[in-house]
């Protein structure tokens, strides 16, 4: 007997055999990539190709490729931040008459939420899920809200949350985290916090960090929100302070960004050092002024901590170039072991610096610029 998706088998034995086959095939796909962090672009492309190749290899070897295998492939694409490929696999799954389960829909929506620009695809998946009679749960709704937030559809986030209430689907801490990040005024943020407290939900560190990212508008006061959340037992981490620095810097309140340093109670990470160096670049006006001295201290401390990155070297070079300190900027270039992309940016900065000071660029630098540009 044939249904819309695949074959319905009579008897238990063959049905069990298919499930085991599909489960084993899914296991093969899952092993391709267990986590996406730290994967280089080249490795990412290879792993994406491997997913497609492995599915075809398993199929040609007589394996049954069912919803578990496709779901595993979609999950791998999500971990690799490859939403287009995740969507392509989902379409391939439908074309093969394989019926998606609620887990499949949750997985594809999560994969589509890994990058901006996937709103239309997410809405298409959501509509298909509802047409199949699958009632969305909290995770489904959270992911849909996140996709709209990721694509700057902030009003839609509230509308989806109201639909969630109408469907009697309960909100959790992650729901509120996304909604707080999407809220663009203090009144709405306070309303959400009060509802959280009423529902006996306490903001986590992640919720606090997401909420602070929503304070880019001029009327919001990040410190007020920070203090309110700490009173509710949310524990700040270095990402919290990095977010505060970024919010003030992006609001062009760079002096306030640097004052965040006085409140940091946890070890810095590389993002902290680079954000502060970026602030120094905006404010530095002369050799040995407070911001120049601070940038040198940041560079020394980050090196000692093993957190001095290519970005750190580039920012430090730009600070010295801004002050027309040709020898110091050149020395930073020669003493930095950076990748080709950063080296090219350094050389561009040095080229402008030498021209501005009517000096000839050293022959070795000129040859490197030609080599990197070819």
C-alpha positions as CSV (number, residue, x, y, z in Angstrom):
1,X,0.0,0.0,0.0
2,X,1.5,3.4,-1.0
3,X,0.9,6.7,0.7
4,X,2.0,10.2,-0.1
5,X,5.4,9.7,1.6
6,X,7.0,6.3,0.9
7,X,5.6,2.8,1.5
8,X,3.5,1.6,4.3
9,X,4.7,-2.0,5.1
10,X,2.4,-4.8,6.3
11,X,3.8,-6.8,9.3
12,X,6.3,-5.7,11.9
13,X,9.5,-7.4,10.7
14,X,10.1,-5.4,7.6
15,X,9.1,-2.1,9.2
16,X,11.7,-2.7,12.0
17,X,14.3,-3.6,9.5
18,X,13.7,-0.3,7.6
19,X,13.9,1.7,10.8
20,X,17.3,0.1,11.8
21,X,18.6,0.7,8.3
22,X,17.6,4.3,8.4
23,X,19.0,4.8,11.9
24,X,22.4,3.3,10.9
25,X,22.5,5.5,7.8
26,X,21.7,8.5,9.9
27,X,24.6,7.6,12.2
28,X,27.0,7.7,9.2
29,X,25.8,11.2,8.3
30,X,26.0,12.5,11.9
31,X,29.7,11.4,12.1
32,X,30.6,13.8,9.3
33,X,30.4,16.8,11.6
34,X,29.6,16.8,15.3
35,X,30.1,20.5,15.8
36,X,30.5,23.5,13.4
37,X,32.7,25.8,15.5
38,X,36.3,26.1,14.4
39,X,35.7,24.6,11.0
40,X,37.6,26.4,8.2
41,X,35.8,27.5,5.0
42,X,37.7,24.9,3.0
43,X,36.8,22.1,5.5
44,X,33.2,23.4,5.5
45,X,32.9,23.0,1.8
46,X,34.4,19.5,1.9
47,X,32.0,18.4,4.7
48,X,29.0,19.8,2.7
49,X,30.1,17.8,-0.3
50,X,30.6,14.7,1.9
51,X,27.0,14.8,3.2
52,X,25.7,14.7,-0.4
53,X,28.2,12.0,-1.4
54,X,27.5,9.9,1.6
55,X,23.7,9.9,1.1
56,X,24.1,8.8,-2.5
57,X,26.7,6.2,-1.5
58,X,24.4,4.8,1.1
59,X,21.5,4.7,-1.4
60,X,23.5,3.0,-4.1
61,X,24.7,0.5,-1.5
62,X,21.1,-0.6,-0.8
63,X,20.5,1.4,2.4
64,X,17.1,2.8,3.0
65,X,17.4,6.6,3.1
66,X,14.5,7.7,5.3
67,X,13.6,10.7,7.5
68,X,16.3,10.0,10.1
69,X,19.0,10.1,7.4
70,X,17.7,13.3,5.8
71,X,17.2,14.9,9.3
72,X,20.8,14.0,10.2
73,X,22.0,15.6,7.0
74,X,20.0,18.8,7.6
75,X,21.4,19.0,11.1
76,X,24.9,18.7,9.8
77,X,24.2,21.6,7.3
78,X,22.8,23.6,10.2
79,X,26.0,23.0,12.3
80,X,28.1,24.2,9.3
81,X,25.9,27.3,9.0
82,X,24.9,26.3,5.5
83,X,21.1,27.0,5.5
84,X,20.8,26.9,1.7
85,X,22.1,23.3,1.6
86,X,19.9,22.4,4.6
87,X,16.9,23.7,2.6
88,X,18.0,21.8,-0.5
89,X,18.2,18.6,1.5
90,X,14.7,19.2,2.9
91,X,13.3,19.7,-0.6
92,X,15.1,16.6,-1.7
93,X,13.5,14.7,1.2
94,X,10.0,15.9,0.0
95,X,10.7,15.0,-3.6
96,X,11.7,11.4,-2.5
97,X,8.2,11.1,-0.8
98,X,9.8,10.8,2.6
99,X,7.6,12.2,5.3
100,X,9.1,14.8,7.7
101,X,8.5,14.4,11.4
102,X,8.2,17.2,14.0
103,X,11.9,16.6,14.7
104,X,12.7,17.1,11.1
105,X,10.8,20.4,11.0
106,X,12.5,21.5,14.2
107,X,15.9,20.7,12.7
108,X,15.3,22.4,9.4
109,X,14.0,25.6,11.1
110,X,17.0,25.6,13.4
111,X,19.3,25.2,10.3
112,X,17.6,28.1,8.5
113,X,18.2,30.2,11.7
114,X,21.9,29.8,11.4
115,X,22.3,32.7,9.0
116,X,20.3,35.8,7.9
117,X,18.5,35.8,4.5
118,X,16.4,32.7,5.1
119,X,13.1,34.2,6.0
120,X,11.2,33.1,2.9
121,X,12.5,29.5,3.2
122,X,11.5,29.4,6.9
123,X,8.0,30.6,6.2
124,X,7.6,28.0,3.4
125,X,8.8,25.2,5.9
126,X,6.4,26.6,8.6
127,X,3.4,26.5,6.2
128,X,4.2,23.0,5.0
129,X,4.4,21.9,8.7
130,X,1.0,23.4,9.5
131,X,-0.6,21.8,6.3
132,X,0.7,18.4,7.5
133,X,-1.3,18.9,10.7
134,X,1.8,19.1,12.9
135,X,1.1,21.3,15.9
136,X,4.2,23.5,16.6
137,X,5.7,23.3,20.0
138,X,7.8,25.8,22.0
139,X,11.0,25.0,20.1
140,X,9.3,25.4,16.7
141,X,8.0,28.8,17.7
142,X,11.3,29.9,19.3
143,X,13.1,29.1,16.1
144,X,10.6,31.0,13.9
145,X,10.8,34.0,16.2
146,X,14.6,33.8,16.0
147,X,14.6,33.7,12.2
148,X,12.4,36.8,12.1
149,X,14.7,38.6,14.6
150,X,17.8,37.5,12.6
151,X,16.2,39.1,9.5
152,X,15.3,42.3,11.4
153,X,11.5,41.6,11.2
154,X,11.1,42.8,14.8
155,X,7.3,43.6,14.7
156,X,6.8,40.0,13.4
157,X,8.5,38.6,16.5
158,X,5.7,40.0,18.7
159,X,3.0,38.8,16.3
160,X,4.4,35.2,16.4
161,X,4.6,35.3,20.2
162,X,0.9,36.3,20.3
163,X,0.1,33.4,17.9
164,X,2.0,31.2,20.3
165,X,-0.2,32.3,23.2
166,X,-3.3,31.7,21.0
167,X,-2.1,28.1,20.3
168,X,-1.7,27.6,24.1
169,X,2.0,26.9,23.6
170,X,4.0,27.9,26.7
171,X,6.9,30.3,26.5
172,X,10.3,29.4,28.0
173,X,13.4,31.3,28.9
174,X,14.7,31.1,25.3
175,X,11.4,32.6,24.0
176,X,11.9,35.6,26.3
177,X,15.6,35.9,25.4
178,X,14.7,36.3,21.8
179,X,11.8,38.7,22.4
180,X,13.9,40.9,24.8
181,X,16.6,41.1,22.1
182,X,13.9,42.2,19.6
183,X,12.2,44.7,21.9
184,X,13.1,48.2,20.8
185,X,11.9,50.3,23.7
186,X,12.3,50.2,27.5
187,X,8.6,49.8,28.2
188,X,8.3,46.7,26.1
189,X,11.4,45.3,27.7
190,X,10.1,45.9,31.2
191,X,6.8,44.3,30.3
192,X,8.5,41.1,29.1
193,X,10.7,41.0,32.2
194,X,7.6,41.4,34.5
195,X,5.9,38.6,32.6
196,X,8.9,36.4,33.0
197,X,9.0,37.0,36.8
198,X,5.2,36.3,37.0
199,X,5.8,32.9,35.2
200,X,8.6,32.1,37.7
201,X,11.3,32.4,35.0
202,X,14.6,34.1,35.9
203,X,16.8,35.7,33.2
204,X,19.9,33.7,32.5
205,X,23.2,35.2,31.5
206,X,22.4,34.5,27.8
207,X,19.1,36.3,28.1
208,X,20.8,39.3,29.6
209,X,23.4,39.4,26.8
210,X,20.7,39.1,24.1
211,X,18.6,41.8,25.8
212,X,21.6,44.2,26.0
213,X,22.1,43.8,22.2
214,X,18.7,45.4,21.8
215,X,19.9,48.6,23.4
216,X,21.3,50.2,20.3
217,X,18.6,52.8,20.0
218,X,19.4,56.2,21.7
219,X,16.6,56.1,24.2
220,X,17.6,52.8,25.9
221,X,20.0,52.8,28.8
222,X,22.1,49.6,28.8
223,X,23.3,50.1,32.4
224,X,19.7,50.3,33.7
225,X,18.9,47.0,32.0
226,X,22.2,45.5,33.2
227,X,21.5,46.5,36.8
228,X,17.9,45.2,36.7
229,X,18.9,41.8,35.4
230,X,21.7,41.4,38.0
231,X,19.1,42.1,40.7
232,X,17.1,39.2,39.2
233,X,20.2,37.0,39.8
234,X,21.5,37.0,36.2
235,X,25.2,36.4,36.4
236,X,27.2,38.6,33.9
237,X,30.1,36.9,32.0
238,X,32.7,38.3,29.6
239,X,30.2,38.2,26.7
240,X,27.9,40.6,28.8
241,X,30.7,43.1,29.1
242,X,31.7,42.7,25.5
243,X,28.1,43.4,24.5
244,X,28.1,46.6,26.6
245,X,31.3,47.8,25.0
246,X,29.9,47.0,21.5
247,X,26.6,48.8,22.2
248,X,28.3,52.0,23.4
249,X,30.8,51.9,20.6
250,X,28.1,51.4,17.9
251,X,26.1,54.2,19.5
252,X,29.3,56.3,19.1
253,X,29.5,56.7,22.9
254,X,33.1,55.5,22.8
255,X,34.1,57.1,26.1
256,X,31.4,55.2,27.8
257,X,32.5,52.0,26.1
258,X,35.9,52.4,27.7
259,X,34.4,53.0,31.1
260,X,32.9,49.5,31.0
261,X,36.5,48.3,31.9
262,X,35.9,49.6,35.5
263,X,33.0,47.1,35.9
264,X,34.6,44.0,34.4
265,X,34.9,41.3,37.1
266,X,35.9,38.3,34.9
267,X,38.9,37.5,32.7
268,X,39.0,39.2,29.2
269,X,38.8,37.3,26.0
270,X,40.3,38.2,22.6
271,X,37.1,40.0,21.6
272,X,37.4,42.3,24.7
273,X,40.9,43.3,23.8
274,X,40.1,44.0,20.2
275,X,36.9,46.0,21.1
276,X,38.9,48.2,23.4
277,X,41.7,48.6,20.9
278,X,39.0,49.7,18.4
279,X,37.8,52.3,20.9
280,X,41.3,53.6,21.3
281,X,41.7,53.9,17.6
282,X,38.6,56.2,17.5
283,X,39.8,58.4,20.4
284,X,43.6,58.6,20.1
285,X,44.8,62.1,19.1
286,X,48.5,62.2,19.9
287,X,51.6,60.1,20.8
288,X,51.6,59.1,24.5
289,X,48.1,60.4,25.2
290,X,46.0,58.3,27.6
291,X,44.4,56.3,24.8
292,X,47.7,55.6,23.1
293,X,49.2,54.4,26.4
294,X,46.1,52.3,27.1
295,X,46.4,50.6,23.7
296,X,50.0,49.7,24.4
297,X,49.0,48.2,27.7
298,X,46.2,46.2,26.1
299,X,48.6,44.8,23.5
300,X,51.1,43.8,26.1
301,X,48.5,42.1,28.3
302,X,46.8,40.3,25.4
303,X,50.2,38.9,24.3
304,X,50.9,37.7,27.8
305,X,47.5,36.1,27.9
306,X,47.9,34.4,24.5
307,X,44.9,36.4,23.2
308,X,46.8,38.7,20.8
309,X,45.2,38.0,17.4
310,X,45.7,39.2,13.8
311,X,42.9,41.7,14.5
312,X,44.9,43.0,17.5
313,X,48.0,43.5,15.4
314,X,46.0,45.3,12.7
315,X,44.3,47.7,15.2
316,X,47.6,48.5,16.9
317,X,49.2,49.2,13.6
318,X,46.3,51.5,12.6
319,X,46.6,53.4,15.9
320,X,50.3,54.1,15.2
321,X,49.6,55.0,11.6
322,X,46.9,57.5,12.7
323,X,49.6,59.2,14.9
324,X,52.0,59.2,11.9
325,X,54.5,57.0,13.9
326,X,56.0,55.5,10.8
327,X,58.8,53.5,12.5
328,X,56.5,52.0,15.1
329,X,53.8,51.1,12.6
330,X,56.5,49.5,10.3
331,X,57.9,47.6,13.3
332,X,54.5,46.2,14.2
333,X,54.1,45.0,10.6
334,X,57.4,43.1,10.5
335,X,57.0,41.6,14.0
336,X,53.5,40.3,13.3
337,X,52.9,36.8,12.0
338,X,49.5,37.3,10.4
339,X,47.5,35.7,7.7
340,X,47.4,37.0,4.1
341,X,44.1,38.9,4.5
342,X,45.4,40.9,7.6
343,X,48.8,41.4,6.0
344,X,47.2,43.0,3.0
345,X,45.2,45.4,5.2
346,X,48.3,46.3,7.1
347,X,50.2,47.0,3.9
348,X,47.3,49.2,2.6
349,X,47.5,51.2,5.9
350,X,51.3,51.5,5.6
351,X,51.1,52.5,1.9
352,X,48.8,55.4,2.9
353,X,51.0,56.3,5.9
354,X,54.2,56.4,3.8
355,X,52.4,58.5,1.0
356,X,51.0,60.9,3.6
357,X,54.5,61.5,5.0
358,X,56.1,61.7,1.5
359,X,58.2,58.6,2.1
360,X,58.9,55.8,-0.3
361,X,57.5,52.4,0.7
362,X,60.3,49.8,1.4
363,X,61.0,47.6,-1.6
364,X,60.0,44.4,0.3
365,X,56.6,45.8,1.2
366,X,55.9,47.0,-2.4
367,X,56.8,43.5,-3.7
368,X,54.5,41.9,-1.1
369,X,51.6,44.2,-2.1
370,X,52.0,43.1,-5.8
371,X,52.2,39.5,-4.7
372,X,49.0,39.6,-2.6
373,X,47.1,41.6,-5.2
374,X,47.9,39.1,-8.0
